[in-house]
């Protein structure tokens, strides 16, 4: 009955339109009331969830991403990517993939990547005759590199929950992100010829590349400093996020001089709102998951799965499919905080590597950002392109298939997740 009230109340609240964070908290409080436990436990668990230095990396990375967008760093990264691949058939599609990969190494957020790169690149693509639906579809999918290529907000959350190394998760995410970017580029190569995408008359030249590199080297140094600090052990992920904020502020305001002082307050407010939504979901999801474990439901789940005598690979496949389903209607951070405390103990009992399991969780949640009805990447792409979500979903199909193929390869072959460890 406890499980019925907990999950039934949560689903009912979602169906009537209550925000996810409030639905999680209300379902938890109602269940505590039913089992005659003080509802003040919800507040205690919320405080415990946020009382972590690792969690502080999230608002810092959100603020750093907004500072980069407003301060001219993102635009220079796009210009550099264009200098590298802009002269081939369908060149701006490759530019979009590279730009999203670069920006992913700065923001850690899928919707932020979609909006930042799309607002700069999509109008130019349409002006040059690129197909609207395909352009928007690739934007939605390549924006999914944001939470995979480090730093990654969802990996910070996962590492905090499982007490695993966030640095190792970032290393594994780098391999996965490169694999996804390569597959997306291969899909673009064949589609560009099949659908006769435009080809730029501009020839690639070393001079253009060096000019773009000279103009953007300060922007390129940001991911080098952040990731280098983490991998070398000099900085924690939270400290590297704080360094990213200061670097983006100094470069955007004092060197590039593209962000006036009067915009700084708005950037901080917008970042605070975005961070608060993520942190509130984490907090209430933690209370929900704690009650799930306290009531013995988690142990029952573990015993049931162990009784099925599943292999580690079979369990990984089941988890991957479950997370893909949850990702279609729950925000990625909520899915991670809600399900990881339930699924990871079983994975640990089967001897599954914590970093490999983290990649399954992270990538499956990103795929959820591309699949309706939640599909935050499609919403973000729609806000930039003014196309309907159905049009974007249709345009993303070949890229989505490529992204999903890499995901299942990583699920089935743990080596890809541990090769750099």
PyMOL commands that set and color helices and strands:
alter all, ss='L'
color gray80, all
select helices_A, chain A and resi 2-15+20-34+40-50+56-70+73-85+91-107+110-127+132-145+153-162+166-194+206-232+237-255+261-294+297-307+312-327+332-349+354-368+376-385+389-395+397-412+415-418
alter helices_A, ss='H'
color red, helices_A
deselect
rebuild
show_as cartoon
